Structures are given as C-alpha cells and as structure tokens.
Amino acid sequence: MSSVLGTYARKNISFTKGKGSYLYAENGDKYLDFVQGIATNILGHCHEHLIEAIQKQSKKLWHISNAFIIPEQERLAKRLADNTFADFICFQNSGTEATEASIKIARKYFHKIGKPEKNRIITFKGAFHGRTLAALFAANNPKHTEGFGPKVDGFDQVPFADHDAIKKKISKHTAAIMIETIMGEGGIKVVPEFCIKGLRKICDENDLLLILDEVQCAYRTGNFFAFEESGIIPDIVPIAKGIGGGFPLGACLVTKKVSIGMTAGTHGSTFGGNPLAMAIGNAVLDIILEKDFLENVKKKGKYFDEGLKKIKDQYPKIVEEVRGIGLIKGLKLLVDNANFMKKLMDHKMLTVKAEENVIRLFPPLTVNNNELDEAIEKIQKVCKEMS
Ligand SMILES: Cc1ncc(COP(=O)(O)O)c(C=O)c1O
C-alpha cells in the first residue's frame, strides 16, 4: 500500500525517463506524451537548454530568500515586463498562489485608493483557479469545495461569459472580474475575442479590474498570452505551468497603476522567485523569445487543428467539437472521455481529461509535424475502434 495520501486517482504506470514529446515507462514502452505534466513541460521533457541552465545555476546558488536582491529574478521580471503589458511581476511557486496573489493585489488596490468596500470578485461557473481555499471558492465547483467549508466569501459567480448576468451582479462592492482566457479544466473553452473586449469595457465602465487567469494557456497559443489577439490590456494576469518548463514556478503580472498597494511586507513567499527557479524561467524565455518560435507554434497549431477537424468530419458520432488555439487543444467527445483516453493509452499516447467530456491535448511547443501526425493517427485509430 502506498504511503502517499490518496488524493489522486493515479494510473498504474510510472515512467523512468522522458525526451521531447515522449515518455518511457518502466517496462521500456514509449508513449507520445500530450499531457506534458498538464501543460507544464512547455519545451518537452529534458530540453537541452533547460538542462544546461539548471546545471549551471545549481553549481552557483539555489536559494537565498527574498530578503536579498536576486539578479536572476530581476532579469526575468524585466524580460517579462519588456515583452508584455505588465510593469511589475510577483513570483510564486504555483498557479494557485499566482491567482491568490491576483485576488490580493486587486483588493489591496481599492483599499489603497480609499475604496476598501470594493473587495468582491466576479467569477464564472466551470472555472478553475487552483486548490487553495480562496481559489477553490472563487471557482466554487462543488466537486472541489465539498467538505472544505466554511465558504470563503468575496466571490460572486455568474454563468460562463454571460455579460448580462455580470452586469446584474456588479455592485458597489465589486472590485474585479476574474476569468481564464481559455478555461482549461472546464474543457478548453476559449473566451471569444469579442467577449474579452466586452469584459474590458464592462470593467472600464464600472471601475473594475480585469484579471485574466493564464496559468494554463500562457505561451501556448502562438502569442505570449491568449488574450493578445483581442488587443485589450488586462490589469492582472496570473501565469504558471509552462513558464517554468516543468519546474515549479508561478508569477503574477500587474500594471503600475494596480500595483500601488503592494508595498514591502504586503505579500511574500519563502521560495517564490528563487535563483534556481529563475534560471529556468529565464531559460524557457530564451527559447520562447527566439525569432519565429511563437509564429511556428501558431503554424503547428493550425496544422494540428486541420488534422483534428478532419477526424471530427470523419467521425461525427465520436468527436463533437475541436477546441483551443495554438498548441492547447481539446476534443469534446460524444463517447466517454475516460474510455477514449484509456484506449489512446493502449495505443501509447497520453492525454488528460477535462469537464464537458473533453480530452485535452498539450503537445510540447517543440513538437514537430511528424509527432502531430502520429497523434492524429492514434486518435483516428481510437475513433475507428469506438465507432
Ligand atoms: C487556469 C488555472 N489556474 C490555476 C491553476 C492552479 O495551478 P497549480 O496547480 O499550479 O496550483 C490551474 C491548474 O490547473 C489552472 O489551470
């Protein structure tokens, strides 16, 4: 019997090594890995540049605490600020901490400008913002909150992207709207561009902040952020997962205006932004910022999309919808998603479930077209078997 607390329904398999898009099981079987640590190993397994970065940094300095200046942290913050809407970056260790920091920053902003009554956040049904108590009750999914009461107050939920419901919920206590630009756990539901623009407008008209949770989708869509095509500028963006390429790393990006409440002592983290994590975050960014890298993600995403849509046309009774942008994809199925995933695994391909009977596909951004073809072939085989 395992001594690990039983909070995960694990598959009975473990892996001994990984390289790029592939994982190797203990018995030597090779799997096409489109889970990638749940959208985390953005450059695939054991990317040479990341190995080099971690080896180099591990010989210099691992951890010193935020009581001192951390040059690697300064560098990553500057690079993120230079390449995004943000003026300041607050480093964390995970996505849930990044969303919690976002909530705190929004509340503190209104406190600082003399409107402390503005402290409630509008969130959406089907959302997922992490597993800390505030993040849990922000999403308010009964599957995750049951037994963890008392409820953390301060969140008002509305149906996904229902602008009329949002407008009705806004009160003098509302501080912000928080939404995932692409709802990941909720089933790779992309918030359409017009909707993001609409949310920005609602925020501007009602003196609210817009928090776009990009923990799962940042770097994956072929732009730095999924919201970029909409042309709007959010106020706060939590990111994590891919930004550490498989190393625990989260961050909260904010504008100068919204950052004003966050003075020394208002927030902190022992590990957040330590030299080792920052060296890897910088190494991931080296690759992401390479000329044409994100443009190629767009191209590969389009190629994958075309292949998946062909499968949908070929098997309309199995695949209902192809979702996602770039290399964050979902297949909404008409057959049981768990069963579909199991069969894919029999064909040595790994995927991950989401709500709405979706399977999520997270190829690493380094994936090539042959590997995408291999995925298409395996998915096709399972569709055929289930027809
Ligand atoms: C959109 C979103 N926000 C927050 C989180 C929480 O991230 P973590 O598991 O790193 O705490 C997740 C994790 O899946 C997520 O998808």
The ligand as an SDF file (V2000), in Angstrom:
LIG
                    3D

 16 16  0  0  0  0  0  0  0  0999 V2000
   -6.3700   28.2930  -15.0060 C   0  0  0  0  0  0  0  0  0  0  0  0
   -5.7010   27.7070  -13.7960 C   0  0  0  0  0  0  0  0  0  0  0  0
   -5.4910   28.4800  -12.7290 N   0  0  0  0  0  0  0  0  0  0  0  0
   -4.8600   27.9940  -11.6310 C   0  0  0  0  0  0  0  0  0  0  0  0
   -4.4250   26.6930  -11.5810 C   0  0  0  0  0  0  0  0  0  0  0  0
   -3.7150   26.1680  -10.3750 C   0  0  0  0  0  0  0  0  0  0  0  0
   -2.3820   25.9090  -10.6770 O   0  0  0  0  0  0  0  0  0  0  0  0
   -1.4770   24.9670   -9.7430 P   0  0  0  0  0  0  0  0  0  0  0  0
   -1.9900   23.5850   -9.8840 O   0  0  0  0  0  0  0  0  0  0  0  0
   -0.0970   25.1660  -10.2800 O   0  0  0  0  0  0  0  0  0  0  0  0
   -1.6100   25.4840   -8.3560 O   0  0  0  0  0  0  0  0  0  0  0  0
   -4.6180   25.8590  -12.6830 C   0  0  0  0  0  0  0  0  0  0  0  0
   -4.1840   24.4520  -12.6470 C   0  0  0  0  0  0  0  0  0  0  0  0
   -4.5920   23.6170  -13.4030 O   0  0  0  0  0  0  0  0  0  0  0  0
   -5.2720   26.3780  -13.8260 C   0  0  0  0  0  0  0  0  0  0  0  0
   -5.4810   25.6200  -14.9030 O   0  0  0  0  0  0  0  0  0  0  0  0
  1  2  1  0
  2  3  1  0
  2 15  2  0
  3  4  2  0
  4  5  1  0
  5  6  1  0
  5 12  2  0
  6  7  1  0
  7  8  1  0
  8  9  2  0
  8 10  1  0
  8 11  1  0
 12 13  1  0
 12 15  1  0
 13 14  2  0
 15 16  1  0
M  END
$$$$
